[in-house]
Amino acid sequence: MPILTTMAKQAVSCRLRGAEILQSPRWNKGTAFTAEERSQFGIRGRLPIGIDNLDQQCERAYDQYKSRDTDILKNSFLQSLKSQNWTLFYALLSRHTSEMYPIIYTPTEAEAISEYSHLFRRSEGLFLSAPYEDQMEEDFLDAVEGRELELIVVSDAEAILGIGDQGSGGIGISAAKAVIYTLAAGIDPASALAVTLDVGTNNDDLLKDELYLGYQEKRIRGEKYDRFVDKFVGLVRKHQPNCLLHFEDFGVSNANRLLNKYRDKHSVFNDDVQGTGAVTLRRARQAPASIEADPQLKDQRIVIFGAGSAGMGIARQLRDAIKIDDGLSAEEAAKRFWMVDRDGLLRKELGDKIRDEIETDFVRKEKDWEGADAGLAAVIKRVKPTVLIGTSTSHGAFSEEIVRDMSKNTDRPIIFPLSNPISKCEAEPKDLFKWSDGKALISTGSPFPPVKIPGSDKEYIVAECNNALIYPGLGRGTILSKAKFMTDKMIVAGANRLAELAPAMKDHTQALLPDFGDAASVNFEVSLAVLDQAIEEGVAKCDVPKEDRRKWAEEQLWVPRYQDYTYDPKGEA
């Protein structure tokens, strides 16, 4: 699918001049400033005489990128480019999306975040720190006053990308998510803000590090933590009532709790909970369809290994889809699930070992589980699941015995080892394919090469669970609609549209998800489905006639392309 483009905009006026315009990543064009612009803005002598177009700049930048020997150096180069010139940065990413995604996001960004205090060069985003709670509104307004934001991405950095508590380094994940929103959904980077809530850290390495830049105390908890977060959300609602608030990488004890607390008060979204659940929902539905079968989701027996934020988010999303599409109650839908955690199957006899944030509907109440072996292998033997999903970060948990037992009882076992990075993956696709005698339908949380299909020249394309194929579109559709909140039906509508775009729907040997190189076009389609659903449900604050929505939505996209500037002392800045 081609990258979407929009109509060229008219020349814009700018009041920055001289060094100021060259130092502004929003306005800087570098060597692409025209001769006339160089004269108007007083920068003729600040640049070499040669004038480039954006394609030439991208070619030079790509050569510089390729010259970096390691992924972390490539990440550093791209971060530097972003701080200089947004248009060039996003234009380069759009030309090399699949190649650069692992550099600007997982796994390389995780390394950059873990070294944040040692790699620090230039600040971006907004740091709200616990010792300055009383000054939070002043600090917030310093960052947003005079701006109409479409998106705020916020993290408290307790559970970053599989590497855990990273304190003030969490600004890196907020900024990275904002980048993906721009790259894949056309959010204007000037209308997005990355925020970290620096409430301390329980990472002993950071607490002992003399160079650590964050609040060097243990994390605040309980009432004090809730008051801090509530004050922040209140400021968003007060000063930016129409923006989407994206919660990212909050710890398991807070992720679902905060989402549930605010989801009926503002447009909020948690990718770890809702995005992972949405993309998994689509693959769970697509897998049977890709082999010309059409069982309803309510007919599946689903085992989820790992009952943290991701696992519970997936369970809730699948359950809600069963409620919406198949007409079951929440309690009846939940009976299709068996959640397994470190203490085995979640069952009533565990009592206080079951965390407060786990919904009781997902706790098995059958008396015959009492005192029985309730580990993963035993659950597989007894339940005979058709779907097995892993979010445990337990490497190798899906053993040969487990996969062979599962394969005895279903023609095409659906197995999704979603933990990442690869070192924490529950099983590798080549083993799953071997142990299931080539029957397994597989999707993973990390990228893997294709798997050879036994007795055939074809290869099975392993789909990577890449939330970036859906969450930017879910967010964009919510922003376009100016929805009062993001509803479950809006998420399911976006996920259904993603399903229709999967290569596996035409050829079962192909991936269960589109290639990330098509992320911009895919998310645009997702956003339209979300927009339609928001208007249909009556939660949208805007109403565009259905026949005009596609063209109207295209016109709202921010595209990395230089505009003509004119100097005006009263212009934009």
KOLROMAR-778028 format. One record per residue (C-alpha): residue number from 1; residue in three letters; x, y, z. Coordinates in nm, 4 decimals, decimal comma, m for minus. Layout:
<pts>
NUM_ALA_X_Y_Z
...
</pts>
This chain:
<pts>
1_MET_0,0000_0,0000_0,0000
2_PRO_0,1378_0,3466_m0,0810
3_ILE_0,2082_0,6039_0,1857
4_LEU_m0,0804_0,8478_0,1963
5_THR_m0,0315_1,2046_0,0809
6_THR_m0,2416_1,5167_0,1144
7_MET_m0,2884_1,8324_m0,0845
8_ALA_m0,0015_2,0818_m0,0590
9_LYS_m0,0676_2,3665_0,1825
10_GLN_m0,0265_2,7362_0,1106
11_ALA_0,2811_2,9273_0,2249
12_VAL_0,2876_2,9909_0,5984
13_SER_0,4189_3,2931_0,7804
14_CYS_0,6861_3,2559_1,0486
15_ARG_0,8269_3,5089_1,2917
16_LEU_1,1496_3,3225_1,3715
17_ARG_1,4671_3,4570_1,2127
18_GLY_1,8382_3,3829_1,1987
19_ALA_1,9661_3,1191_1,4371
20_GLU_1,6186_3,0763_1,5899
21_ILE_1,4605_2,9274_1,2774
22_LEU_1,7573_2,6969_1,2214
23_GLN_1,7342_2,5745_1,5809
24_SER_1,3620_2,4990_1,5654
25_PRO_1,2961_2,1379_1,4559
26_ARG_0,9442_2,2385_1,3541
27_TRP_1,0573_2,5151_1,1158
28_ASN_1,4087_2,4206_1,0151
29_LYS_1,4633_2,3048_0,6547
30_GLY_1,8419_2,3040_0,6652
31_THR_1,9824_2,3076_0,3116
32_ALA_1,6300_2,3032_0,1647
33_PHE_1,5646_2,6704_0,2399
34_THR_1,5214_2,8513_m0,0929
35_ALA_1,7374_3,1487_m0,1915
36_GLU_1,4454_3,3828_m0,1267
37_GLU_1,3769_3,2307_0,2171
38_ARG_1,7438_3,2545_0,3115
39_SER_1,7351_3,6251_0,2347
40_GLN_1,4053_3,6899_0,4170
41_PHE_1,5024_3,4982_0,7316
42_GLY_1,8595_3,6250_0,7549
43_ILE_2,0242_3,2844_0,7156
44_ARG_2,2001_3,3168_0,3775
45_GLY_2,5414_3,3295_0,5393
46_ARG_2,4556_3,0561_0,7900
47_LEU_2,4181_2,7867_0,5230
48_PRO_2,6358_2,6570_0,2376
49_ILE_2,5272_2,7942_m0,1005
50_GLY_2,3957_2,4614_m0,2309
51_ILE_2,0207_2,4029_m0,2133
52_ASP_1,8795_2,0513_m0,1713
53_ASN_1,5322_1,9090_m0,2064
54_LEU_1,3897_1,6688_0,0525
55_ASP_1,4816_1,3586_m0,1483
56_GLN_1,8465_1,4666_m0,1629
57_GLN_1,8477_1,5362_0,2092
58_CYS_1,6990_1,1917_0,2776
59_GLU_1,9669_1,0286_0,0637
60_ARG_2,2429_1,2056_0,2565
61_ALA_2,0821_1,1292_0,5931
62_TYR_2,0386_0,7620_0,5018
63_ASP_2,4063_0,7346_0,4111
64_GLN_2,4940_0,8847_0,7496
65_TYR_2,2546_0,6464_0,9230
66_LYS_2,4051_0,3420_0,7507
67_SER_2,7556_0,4484_0,8517
68_ARG_2,6710_0,3933_1,2200
69_ASP_2,8050_0,0546_1,3257
70_THR_2,5584_m0,0370_1,6001
71_ASP_2,1839_m0,0077_1,6505
72_ILE_2,2261_0,2200_1,9526
73_LEU_2,4403_0,4578_1,7447
74_LYS_2,1771_0,4527_1,4724
75_ASN_1,9153_0,5343_1,7348
76_SER_2,1319_0,8212_1,8594
77_PHE_2,1687_0,9550_1,5053
78_LEU_1,7932_0,9503_1,4488
79_GLN_1,7266_1,1195_1,7842
80_SER_1,9714_1,3928_1,6862
81_LEU_1,8028_1,4328_1,3486
82_LYS_1,4614_1,4627_1,5152
83_SER_1,5907_1,7405_1,7394
84_GLN_1,7081_1,9318_1,4307
85_ASN_1,4430_1,8859_1,1601
86_TRP_1,1080_1,7113_1,2031
87_THR_1,0235_1,7050_0,8336
88_LEU_1,3504_1,5384_0,7346
89_PHE_1,3296_1,2955_1,0276
90_TYR_0,9802_1,1737_0,9379
91_ALA_1,0476_1,1751_0,5648
92_LEU_1,3469_0,9478_0,6235
93_LEU_1,1437_0,7137_0,8467
94_SER_0,8605_0,6975_0,5933
95_ARG_1,1052_0,5839_0,3239
96_HIS_1,2612_0,3127_0,5447
97_THR_0,9797_0,2289_0,7857
98_SER_1,0309_m0,1452_0,8283
99_GLU_1,4084_m0,1097_0,8579
100_MET_1,4066_0,1740_1,1103
101_TYR_1,1113_0,0750_1,3295
102_PRO_1,3237_m0,1610_1,5462
103_ILE_1,5725_0,1234_1,5872
104_ILE_1,3310_0,3971_1,6934
105_TYR_1,1209_0,1587_1,9032
106_THR_1,1678_m0,1909_2,0409
107_PRO_1,4240_m0,3397_2,0883
108_THR_1,6784_m0,0574_2,0436
109_GLU_1,4809_0,2143_2,2183
110_ALA_1,4720_m0,0034_2,5300
111_GLU_1,8525_0,0073_2,5413
112_ALA_1,8512_0,3834_2,4891
113_ILE_1,5995_0,4280_2,7723
114_SER_1,8019_0,2113_3,0100
115_GLU_2,1016_0,4388_2,9452
116_TYR_1,9001_0,7622_2,9375
117_SER_2,0894_0,9454_3,2119
118_HIS_2,4236_0,8553_3,0541
119_LEU_2,3205_0,9366_2,6958
120_PHE_2,1359_1,2607_2,7801
121_ARG_2,2072_1,5512_2,5468
122_ARG_1,8916_1,7515_2,4984
123_SER_1,5582_1,7484_2,6775
124_GLU_1,2276_1,6892_2,5050
125_GLY_0,8776_1,6569_2,6394
126_LEU_0,7533_1,7380_2,9875
127_PHE_0,8884_1,6066_3,3190
128_LEU_0,6422_1,6249_3,6083
129_SER_0,8252_1,5265_3,9253
130_ALA_0,6816_1,4301_4,2625
131_PRO_0,8741_1,6937_4,4660
132_TYR_0,7138_1,9673_4,2520
133_GLU_0,3551_1,8477_4,2760
134_ASP_0,2414_2,1892_4,4031
135_GLN_0,3890_2,3548_4,0912
136_MET_0,2460_2,0984_3,8466
137_GLU_m0,0069_2,3315_3,6850
138_GLU_0,2584_2,5988_3,6295
139_ASP_0,4917_2,3434_3,4700
140_PHE_0,2103_2,1969_3,2599
141_LEU_0,1053_2,5378_3,1288
142_ASP_0,4659_2,6246_3,0420
143_ALA_0,4533_2,3314_2,7992
144_VAL_0,0996_2,3627_2,6572
145_GLU_m0,0191_2,7225_2,6897
146_GLY_m0,1213_2,8594_2,3510
147_ARG_m0,1208_2,5114_2,1964
148_GLU_m0,4171_2,2941_2,1004
149_LEU_m0,2900_1,9412_2,1514
150_GLU_m0,4328_1,6354_1,9818
151_LEU_m0,2260_1,3819_2,1731
152_ILE_m0,0506_1,3438_2,5080
153_VAL_0,1504_1,0251_2,5693
154_VAL_0,2311_0,9732_2,9377
155_SER_0,4262_0,7071_3,1277
156_ASP_0,5315_0,6582_3,4874
157_ALA_0,8020_0,4222_3,3526
158_GLU_0,7373_0,1359_3,5917
159_ALA_0,7143_m0,1332_3,3224
160_ILE_0,9152_m0,0230_3,0179
161_LEU_0,9408_m0,2552_2,7162
162_GLY_1,0234_m0,5684_2,9127
163_ILE_1,3128_m0,3999_3,0991
164_GLY_1,1094_m0,2809_3,3961
165_ASP_1,1357_0,0331_3,6062
166_GLN_1,3343_0,3085_3,4315
167_GLY_1,2372_0,6199_3,6296
168_SER_1,2791_0,9469_3,4449
169_GLY_1,4054_0,7571_3,1391
170_GLY_1,0379_0,6879_3,0722
171_ILE_1,0273_1,0092_2,8689
172_GLY_1,1918_0,7987_2,5967
173_ILE_0,8967_0,5620_2,5634
174_SER_0,6457_0,8485_2,5627
175_ALA_0,8428_1,0261_2,2904
176_ALA_0,8833_0,7051_2,0874
177_LYS_0,5088_0,6367_2,0957
178_ALA_0,4390_0,9926_1,9827
179_VAL_0,6780_0,9377_1,6896
180_ILE_0,4835_0,6279_1,5821
181_TYR_0,1570_0,8233_1,5975
182_THR_0,3040_1,0767_1,3557
183_LEU_0,4684_0,8200_1,1298
184_ALA_0,1725_0,5812_1,1106
185_ALA_m0,1297_0,8069_1,1639
186_GLY_m0,0322_1,1538_1,0460
187_ILE_m0,0475_1,3288_1,3840
188_ASP_0,1192_1,6704_1,3575
189_PRO_0,4256_1,6474_1,5865
190_ALA_0,3572_2,0047_1,6972
191_SER_0,0239_1,8884_1,8412
192_ALA_0,1704_1,5995_2,0431
193_LEU_0,3367_1,6050_2,3839
194_ALA_0,5448_1,3365_2,5571
195_VAL_0,5170_1,3333_2,9366
196_THR_0,6825_1,1361_3,2144
197_LEU_0,5427_1,1245_3,5653
198_ASP_0,8609_1,0999_3,7705
199_VAL_0,7313_0,9482_4,0909
200_GLY_1,0614_0,7859_4,1890
201_THR_1,2057_0,4477_4,1006
202_ASN_1,2529_0,1087_4,2613
203_ASN_1,5403_0,0282_4,0281
204_ASP_1,8385_m0,0116_4,2620
205_ASP_2,0872_0,0507_3,9816
206_LEU_1,9328_0,3928_3,9168
207_LEU_1,9110_0,4761_4,2863
208_LYS_2,2857_0,4115_4,3183
209_ASP_2,3832_0,5860_3,9926
210_GLU_2,5440_0,9264_4,0563
211_LEU_2,4501_1,0358_3,7033
212_TYR_2,0822_0,9420_3,7338
213_LEU_1,8714_1,2442_3,6378
214_GLY_1,5387_1,1510_3,7937
215_TYR_1,3810_1,1731_4,1387
216_GLN_1,6265_0,9535_4,3277
217_GLU_1,3875_0,8064_4,5825
218_LYS_1,1700_0,4968_4,6045
219_ARG_0,8441_0,5157_4,4104
220_ILE_0,5562_0,6867_4,5812
221_ARG_0,2573_0,4579_4,6259
222_GLY_m0,0996_0,4533_4,7477
223_GLU_m0,2924_0,7730_4,8119
224_LYS_0,0041_0,9998_4,7359
225_TYR_0,0553_0,8354_4,3953
226_ASP_m0,3161_0,8504_4,3108
227_ARG_m0,3321_1,2181_4,4059
228_PHE_m0,0353_1,2956_4,1801
229_VAL_m0,1822_1,1140_3,8789
230_ASP_m0,5278_1,2577_3,9427
231_LYS_m0,3885_1,6092_3,9465
232_PHE_m0,2175_1,5489_3,6126
233_VAL_m0,5299_1,4057_3,4492
234_GLY_m0,7307_1,6963_3,5889
235_LEU_m0,4941_1,9432_3,4217
236_VAL_m0,5310_1,7614_3,0889
237_ARG_m0,9096_1,7733_3,1172
238_LYS_m0,9035_2,1392_3,2182
239_HIS_m0,6557_2,2784_2,9654
240_GLN_m0,6642_2,0253_2,6768
241_PRO_m1,0157_1,8787_2,6918
242_ASN_m1,0165_1,7516_2,3321
243_CYS_m0,6834_1,5676_2,3253
244_LEU_m0,6337_1,1921_2,3451
245_LEU_m0,4508_1,0828_2,6609
246_HIS_m0,2416_0,7712_2,5957
247_PHE_m0,1177_0,5819_2,9039
248_GLU_0,2004_0,3840_2,8341
249_ASP_0,4018_0,1262_3,0310
250_PHE_0,2412_0,1730_3,3715
251_GLY_0,2973_m0,1133_3,6162
252_VAL_0,0596_m0,4068_3,6481
253_SER_m0,0931_m0,2697_3,9694
254_ASN_m0,1858_0,0598_3,8027
255_ALA_m0,2398_0,0059_3,4281
256_ASN_m0,5930_m0,1375_3,4297
257_ARG_m0,6917_0,0487_3,7437
258_LEU_m0,6108_0,3905_3,5991
259_LEU_m0,7676_0,3055_3,2644
260_ASN_m1,0922_0,2061_3,4329
261_LYS_m1,0803_0,5127_3,6579
262_TYR_m1,0596_0,7665_3,3753
263_ARG_m1,2010_0,5998_3,0640
264_ASP_m1,5527_0,7379_3,1227
265_LYS_m1,4236_1,0877_3,2012
266_HIS_m1,1922_1,1620_2,9084
267_SER_m1,0626_1,0078_2,5859
268_VAL_m0,7985_0,7795_2,7342
269_PHE_m0,6229_0,4762_2,5903
270_ASN_m0,3733_0,2217_2,7212
271_ASP_m0,1860_0,0431_2,4443
272_ASP_m0,0498_m0,2310_2,6730
273_VAL_m0,4051_m0,3217_2,7726
274_GLN_m0,6291_m0,2233_2,4808
275_GLY_m0,3877_m0,2174_2,1863
276_THR_m0,2381_m0,5598_2,2572
277_GLY_m0,5861_m0,6957_2,3148
278_ALA_m0,7189_m0,5457_1,9910
279_VAL_m0,4442_m0,6770_1,7663
280_THR_m0,4624_m1,0210_1,9307
281_LEU_m0,8387_m1,0230_1,8824
282_ARG_m0,7939_m0,9760_1,5113
283_ARG_m0,5431_m1,2569_1,4817
284_ALA_m0,7608_m1,4914_1,6860
285_ARG_m1,0459_m1,4259_1,4452
286_GLN_m0,8303_m1,4296_1,1315
287_ALA_m0,6579_m1,7599_1,2035
288_PRO_m0,9661_m1,9812_1,1465
289_ALA_m1,0815_m1,7620_0,8567
290_SER_m0,7456_m1,7982_0,6857
291_ILE_m0,7981_m2,1745_0,6532
292_GLU_m1,1514_m2,1406_0,5193
293_ALA_m1,3196_m2,2159_0,8490
294_ASP_m1,5592_m1,9877_1,0294
295_PRO_m1,5979_m2,0824_1,3966
296_GLN_m1,7277_m1,8117_1,6218
297_LEU_m1,4952_m1,6752_1,8874
298_LYS_m1,7392_m1,7947_2,1520
299_ASP_m1,6676_m2,1534_2,0417
300_GLN_m1,2955_m2,1284_2,1189
301_ARG_m1,1300_m2,2518_2,4402
302_ILE_m0,8662_m1,9926_2,5245
303_VAL_m0,5728_m2,0397_2,7608
304_ILE_m0,3670_m1,7279_2,8418
305_PHE_m0,0342_m1,7826_3,0172
306_GLY_0,0557_m1,4608_3,1998
307_ALA_m0,2053_m1,2564_3,3864
308_GLY_m0,0283_m0,9210_3,3919
309_SER_m0,1414_m0,6047_3,2132
310_ALA_m0,1013_m0,7519_2,8645
311_GLY_m0,2598_m1,0874_2,9440
312_MET_m0,5566_m0,9345_3,1219
313_GLY_m0,5918_m0,6737_2,8474
314_ILE_m0,6105_m0,9476_2,5852
315_ALA_m0,8639_m1,1438_2,7901
316_ARG_m1,0841_m0,8397_2,8370
317_GLN_m1,0664_m0,7421_2,4701
318_LEU_m1,1534_m1,0927_2,3504
319_ARG_m1,4301_m1,1195_2,6092
320_ASP_m1,5750_m0,7833_2,5073
321_ALA_m1,5687_m0,8886_2,1402
322_ILE_m1,7644_m1,2020_2,2307
323_LYS_m2,0147_m0,9831_2,4171
324_ILE_m2,0506_m0,7389_2,1270
325_ASP_m2,0426_m0,9820_1,8342
326_ASP_m2,1942_m1,2993_1,9820
327_GLY_m2,4399_m1,1522_2,2312
328_LEU_m2,3200_m1,3269_2,5480
329_SER_m2,3077_m1,1755_2,8949
330_ALA_m1,9685_m1,0820_3,0401
331_GLU_m1,9892_m1,3767_3,2805
332_GLU_m2,0735_m1,6271_3,0070
333_ALA_m1,8057_m1,4907_2,7750
334_ALA_m1,5418_m1,5170_3,0499
335_LYS_m1,6087_m1,8915_3,0802
336_ARG_m1,4225_m1,9361_2,7483
337_PHE_m1,0967_m1,8355_2,9226
338_TRP_m0,8461_m2,0103_3,1484
339_MET_m0,5899_m1,7645_3,2876
340_VAL_m0,2641_m1,9178_3,4131
341_ASP_m0,0065_m1,7253_3,6158
342_ARG_0,2924_m1,8074_3,8384
343_ASP_0,0613_m1,9777_4,0896
344_GLY_m0,1044_m2,1802_3,8160
345_LEU_m0,4621_m2,1464_3,6993
346_LEU_m0,6441_m1,8478_3,8483
347_ARG_m0,8974_m2,0274_4,0664
348_LYS_m1,1009_m1,9421_4,3709
349_GLU_m0,8860_m2,1427_4,6139
350_LEU_m0,5881_m1,9094_4,5578
351_GLY_m0,7660_m1,6461_4,7682
352_ASP_m0,5377_m1,3511_4,8512
353_LYS_m0,2806_m1,4593_4,5902
354_ILE_m0,5142_m1,3230_4,3200
355_ARG_m0,4357_m0,9559_4,2592
356_ASP_m0,7110_m0,7018_4,3153
357_GLU_m0,7036_m0,5817_3,9528
358_ILE_m0,7977_m0,9264_3,8149
359_GLU_m1,1690_m0,9400_3,7416
360_THR_m1,3514_m1,2143_3,9283
361_ASP_m1,5196_m1,3340_3,6074
362_PHE_m1,1816_m1,4735_3,4949
363_VAL_m1,1260_m1,6715_3,8156
364_ARG_m1,2353_m2,0350_3,7762
365_LYS_m1,4807_m2,1399_4,0450
366_GLU_m1,5242_m2,5118_3,9662
367_LYS_m1,4722_m2,7206_4,2797
368_ASP_m1,2923_m2,9971_4,0900
369_TRP_m0,9904_m2,7664_4,0423
370_GLU_m0,9379_m2,7530_4,4186
371_GLY_m0,6196_m2,9341_4,5153
372_ALA_m0,5583_m3,0437_4,1552
373_ASP_m0,2453_m2,9816_3,9503
374_ALA_m0,3187_m2,6433_3,7939
375_GLY_0,0106_m2,5693_3,6165
376_LEU_0,0170_m2,4814_3,2475
377_ALA_0,0845_m2,8368_3,1248
378_ALA_m0,1976_m2,9784_3,3385
379_VAL_m0,4402_m2,7097_3,2210
380_ILE_m0,3576_m2,7850_2,8567
381_LYS_m0,4231_m3,1579_2,9071
382_ARG_m0,7518_m3,0986_3,0830
383_VAL_m0,8977_m2,7999_2,8981
384_LYS_m0,7910_m2,9068_2,5452
385_PRO_m0,7646_m2,5443_2,4280
386_THR_m0,7974_m2,4288_2,0697
387_VAL_m0,6075_m2,1051_2,1435
388_LEU_m0,2904_m2,0616_2,3534
389_ILE_m0,1565_m1,7106_2,4182
390_GLY_0,1638_m1,6273_2,6033
391_THR_0,2353_m1,2980_2,7809
392_SER_0,4435_m1,4483_3,0614
393_THR_0,7992_m1,3410_2,9594
394_SER_0,8913_m1,7018_3,0477
395_HIS_1,1297_m1,8251_2,7796
396_GLY_1,0475_m2,1748_2,6513
397_ALA_0,7264_m2,2081_2,8541
398_PHE_0,5437_m2,3602_2,5541
399_SER_0,7286_m2,6919_2,5599
400_GLU_0,7122_m2,9761_2,3083
401_GLU_0,4861_m3,1701_2,5446
402_ILE_0,2414_m2,8808_2,5726
403_VAL_0,2277_m2,8171_2,1979
404_ARG_0,1851_m3,1854_2,1109
405_ASP_m0,0924_m3,2255_2,3706
406_MET_m0,2719_m2,9232_2,2325
407_SER_m0,2332_m3,0469_1,8745
408_LYS_m0,4029_m3,3791_1,9573
409_ASN_m0,7341_m3,2054_2,0231
410_THR_m0,7670_m2,9422_1,7516
411_ASP_m0,7017_m2,9514_1,3789
412_ARG_m0,5248_m2,6134_1,3688
413_PRO_m0,3981_m2,5012_1,7116
414_ILE_m0,3743_m2,1234_1,7357
415_ILE_m0,0573_m2,0379_1,9305
416_PHE_0,0594_m1,6835_2,0013
417_PRO_0,3850_m1,6548_2,2034
418_LEU_0,3712_m1,2777_2,2467
419_SER_0,6400_m1,2042_2,5057
420_ASN_0,9337_m1,0015_2,3816
421_PRO_1,2206_m0,9652_2,3287
422_ILE_1,3056_m1,3044_2,1765
423_SER_1,4958_m1,4012_2,4914
424_LYS_1,1623_m1,4007_2,6777
425_CYS_0,9474_m1,5602_2,4054
426_GLU_0,7456_m1,8659_2,5169
427_ALA_0,8485_m2,0625_2,2043
428_GLU_1,0032_m2,0085_1,8625
429_PRO_0,7870_m2,0551_1,5510
430_LYS_1,0132_m2,3224_1,3971
431_ASP_0,9655_m2,5392_1,7057
432_LEU_0,5917_m2,4766_1,7231
433_PHE_0,5586_m2,5768_1,3588
434_LYS_0,7675_m2,8901_1,4126
435_TRP_0,5914_m3,0025_1,7308
436_SER_0,2450_m2,9455_1,5804
437_ASP_0,3390_m3,1310_1,2597
438_GLY_0,2933_m2,8111_1,0632
439_LYS_m0,0611_m2,7504_1,1888
440_ALA_m0,0077_m2,4512_1,4186
441_LEU_m0,1303_m2,1034_1,3259
442_ILE_0,1339_m1,8769_1,4768
443_SER_0,1826_m1,5139_1,5641
444_THR_0,4615_m1,3728_1,7807
445_GLY_0,5567_m1,0679_1,9826
446_SER_0,8999_m1,0433_1,8179
447_PRO_1,0043_m1,0670_1,4526
448_PHE_1,0899_m1,4157_1,3255
449_PRO_1,1801_m1,5438_0,9775
450_PRO_0,9318_m1,7489_0,7712
451_VAL_0,8925_m2,1199_0,8543
452_LYS_0,9203_m2,3892_0,5881
453_ILE_0,5906_m2,5760_0,5314
454_PRO_0,6540_m2,9551_0,5414
455_GLY_0,6077_m3,1250_0,2037
456_SER_0,5802_m2,7927_0,0209
457_ASP_0,8012_m2,5342_m0,1440
458_LYS_0,6063_m2,2607_0,0339
459_GLU_0,6955_m2,0823_0,3546
460_TYR_0,4610_m1,9846_0,6377
461_ILE_0,4898_m1,6123_0,7105
462_VAL_0,5022_m1,5522_1,0842
463_ALA_0,3012_m1,2461_1,1813
464_GLU_0,4567_m1,0208_1,4436
465_CYS_0,2251_m0,8779_1,7074
466_ASN_0,2906_m0,5169_1,6234
467_ASN_0,0477_m0,2895_1,8029
468_ALA_0,1669_m0,0054_1,5816
469_LEU_m0,0594_m0,1479_1,3112
470_ILE_m0,3642_m0,0513_1,5151
471_TYR_m0,3134_0,1868_1,8094
472_PRO_m0,2214_0,4911_1,5939
473_GLY_m0,5391_0,4349_1,3925
474_LEU_m0,7514_0,3880_1,7045
475_GLY_m0,6094_0,7107_1,8414
476_ARG_m0,6399_0,8987_1,5123
477_GLY_m1,0038_0,7974_1,4709
478_THR_m1,0792_0,9118_1,8246
479_ILE_m0,9040_1,2432_1,7607
480_LEU_m1,0842_1,2980_1,4303
481_SER_m1,4209_1,2320_1,5911
482_LYS_m1,3364_1,4418_1,8982
483_ALA_m1,4959_1,1578_2,0920
484_LYS_m1,5816_1,2170_2,4558
485_PHE_m1,4182_0,8817_2,5297
486_MET_m1,2907_0,5760_2,3423
487_THR_m1,5511_0,3007_2,3632
488_ASP_m1,5116_m0,0761_2,3387
489_LYS_m1,7137_m0,0747_2,0174
490_MET_m1,4761_0,1809_1,8626
491_ILE_m1,1806_m0,0480_1,9406
492_VAL_m1,3577_m0,3556_1,8010
493_ALA_m1,4541_m0,1622_1,4854
494_GLY_m1,0903_m0,0667_1,4284
495_ALA_m0,9748_m0,4225_1,4939
496_ASN_m1,2331_m0,5608_1,2497
497_ARG_m1,1051_m0,3293_0,9785
498_LEU_m0,7479_m0,4407_1,0439
499_ALA_m0,8605_m0,8022_1,0012
500_GLU_m0,9942_m0,7290_0,6541
501_LEU_m0,6515_m0,6045_0,5446
502_ALA_m0,4551_m0,9158_0,6501
503_PRO_m0,2692_m1,1021_0,3713
504_ALA_m0,3795_m1,4332_0,5297
505_MET_m0,7382_m1,3607_0,4310
506_LYS_m0,6356_m1,4273_0,0684
507_ASP_m0,3614_m1,6882_0,1239
508_HIS_m0,3369_m1,8870_0,4488
509_THR_0,0425_m1,9170_0,4126
510_GLN_0,0735_m1,5405_0,4405
511_ALA_0,0907_m1,3318_0,7574
512_LEU_m0,2036_m1,2782_0,9917
513_LEU_m0,1196_m0,9060_0,9928
514_PRO_m0,0139_m0,6585_0,7218
515_ASP_0,3525_m0,5662_0,6861
516_PHE_0,4597_m0,2741_0,9017
517_GLY_0,5786_m0,0991_0,5877
518_ASP_0,2080_m0,0463_0,5160
519_ALA_0,1414_0,1020_0,8599
520_ALA_0,0339_0,4457_0,7335
521_SER_m0,2299_0,3132_0,4939
522_VAL_m0,3489_0,0447_0,7362
523_ASN_m0,3915_0,2882_1,0245
524_PHE_m0,5752_0,5312_0,8004
525_GLU_m0,8331_0,2603_0,7277
526_VAL_m0,8535_0,1763_1,0994
527_SER_m0,9082_0,5441_1,1825
528_LEU_m1,2002_0,5686_0,9400
529_ALA_m1,3675_0,2664_1,0994
530_VAL_m1,3232_0,4216_1,4447
531_LEU_m1,4553_0,7562_1,3223
532_ASP_m1,7648_0,5890_1,1733
533_GLN_m1,8312_0,3969_1,4952
534_ALA_m1,7870_0,7031_1,7186
535_ILE_m2,0391_0,8983_1,5120
536_GLU_m2,2799_0,6026_1,5031
537_GLU_m2,2595_0,5609_1,8822
538_GLY_m2,3175_0,9303_1,9437
539_VAL_m1,9932_0,9902_2,1376
540_ALA_m1,8377_1,2085_1,8650
541_LYS_m1,8363_1,5871_1,8951
542_CYS_m1,8100_1,6274_1,5177
543_ASP_m2,0332_1,4973_1,2420
544_VAL_m1,9081_1,4683_0,8867
545_PRO_m2,1372_1,3145_0,6209
546_LYS_m2,0305_0,9542_0,5585
547_GLU_m1,9605_1,0127_0,1901
548_ASP_m1,7203_1,2981_0,2731
549_ARG_m1,5286_1,1364_0,5613
550_ARG_m1,2446_0,9743_0,3661
551_LYS_m1,1504_1,2926_0,1830
552_TRP_m1,1949_1,5023_0,4963
553_ALA_m0,9785_1,2648_0,7021
554_GLU_m0,7031_1,2694_0,4357
555_GLU_m0,6974_1,6486_0,4535
556_GLN_m0,6272_1,6302_0,8285
557_LEU_m0,3091_1,4212_0,7875
558_TRP_0,0289_1,5751_0,8620
559_VAL_0,2713_1,4703_0,5888
560_PRO_0,6499_1,5288_0,6067
561_ARG_0,6853_1,7743_0,3220
562_TYR_0,8385_2,1194_0,3185
563_GLN_0,6133_2,4199_0,2867
564_ASP_0,7020_2,7633_0,1557
565_TYR_0,7678_3,0256_0,4259
566_THR_0,7267_3,3989_0,4358
567_TYR_0,8729_3,6127_0,7123
568_ASP_0,6215_3,7984_0,9292
569_PRO_0,7070_3,9421_1,2747
570_LYS_0,3506_3,8513_1,3783
571_GLY_0,3515_3,5069_1,2173
572_GLU_0,3595_3,1600_1,3740
573_ALA_0,6472_3,0273_1,5812
</pts>
